[in-house]
Amino acid sequence: MPPEFEVHHFTYGPLTPLLAYGLSVVGSLLGLHFTAQARATADRGERIWWLVGGSVALGGTAIWVMHFVGMLGFSVSGADLAYEVPLTLFSVLLSIGFVGAGLFLVGFGLPVTVGGPVAGIGVVAMHYTGMAAMNLGAETSYDLTIVALSVVIAVVAATAALFFAVKVKGRLSTLGAALVMGVAVSGMHYTGMFALDVHSLSDGQVEGSDPVQLLVPLTGAVSVVTAILCGFVGGSGGSADRAGSAKDAGREPIPPTDQPFHRDW
C-alpha cells in the first residue's frame, strides 16, 4: 500500500534553494572580508570585533539563515509542521558560537586543521538541532550513512572556509571563495535533509510555532544584522586605506603580515 504522504524538499521549486544559496554566499563574503580586516589590524580590540563580525556573518547568515530558508521549502503532504522556539533559537547560538570558536582558535595561532573541525561540528550540531526543533507529528528516522556524509561535508566546508579566510587575498579570489563556500554549505544542508526518513503519521496535535510565522521574522532579523554589517564593510575602507591615511598623517602604518594572526593579542 503506497504511503499517504510525500516528502518535499523543494515545495516552492528553485526559489528557496537559490535564495538560501545567495544568502550563504553573502554571509561567506562578509565573513571572509571581516577576517581579512582582522588580519590587517594590529589593534587587539579592533581585531576581536572584526572576528565577532565574521562569526555572525559566517555562522548566522552563511550557515544558519541558509539552513532555515532552505527549510521553508520542506514539507510533508498530509502532515502539519511546527517548530519549537527555544530549540530553534538555540540552533543559531550553536552556529555562531562554534564558528566563532573556530575563528578565534585560528586567531590565537592554532592551525586551520584545528579550528575547521570545531566550526564543522558546530554546523552539524546546528543542523540537527534545527531538525530536532521541527515537529511533524510523524515517526522519523535518519539514514546514518548519509548523516555521516553530511558530517564530513560540514567539517571539510568549515575547514575550507577558515582556510579561505586566512589565505585568500583580492576581491575576485574572495568572491570565488564565497561562491564555493555557498555550494559547500548548501550541499551539507540538503545532504542532511535527504538523510531524513518520514514514516507513519500520527493523529495527535502538532505543538509549536508555524514555520512561516517563526522562520520569516527570525531569518529577517539576521538578514537585517547582515545589512548592518554590510554598512560597516562599506564604511571600513579597508586596511590599505587606513594605512594610507596613517602615512599622510605622518604616522607609521600597520605593517602587513603573511601570518594569519598574531598570538600577542
Secondary structure as UniProt FT lines:
FT   STRAND          7..8
FT   TURN            11..14
FT   HELIX           15..40
FT   HELIX           44..55
FT   HELIX           56..65
FT   HELIX           66..71
FT   TURN            72..73
FT   STRAND          75..76
FT   TURN            77..78
FT   STRAND          82..83
FT   HELIX           85..107
FT   TURN            108..109
FT   HELIX           112..132
FT   STRAND          134..135
FT   STRAND          138..142
FT   HELIX           144..167
FT   HELIX           171..194
FT   STRAND          196..201
FT   HELIX           211..236
FT   HELIX           238..248
FT   TURN            249..250
//
